[in-house]
Amino acid sequence: MSEIFIKLQIEALDEGGYVATSNDLPGLVAQGRTLAETIEVAHDVARKLIESYEKHGDPMPPGIRKLDKEIEIDIAVGIG
């Protein structure tokens, strides 16, 4: 199994929690109470969407990419 990389946009919600979407993978919407939970849910949603593309023989969206040599990611580190 190869790994596929997408960019997530994560927004803090006024009522608490977070929502994640991706311009790379249309249809991905994930919500969680914490950043970690939101990313975990987004991972599961992304996997199911990609599996659906493969199952139906649809072309992958252009933003999806495989690891070349390195990727750059931002991580959230809680303090205080």
Secondary structure, DSSP 8 states (H G I E B T S, - for coil): ---EE---EEEE-TTSSEEEE-SSSTT-EEEESSHHHHHHHHHHHHHHHHHHHHHHT----TT-EE-SS-----------
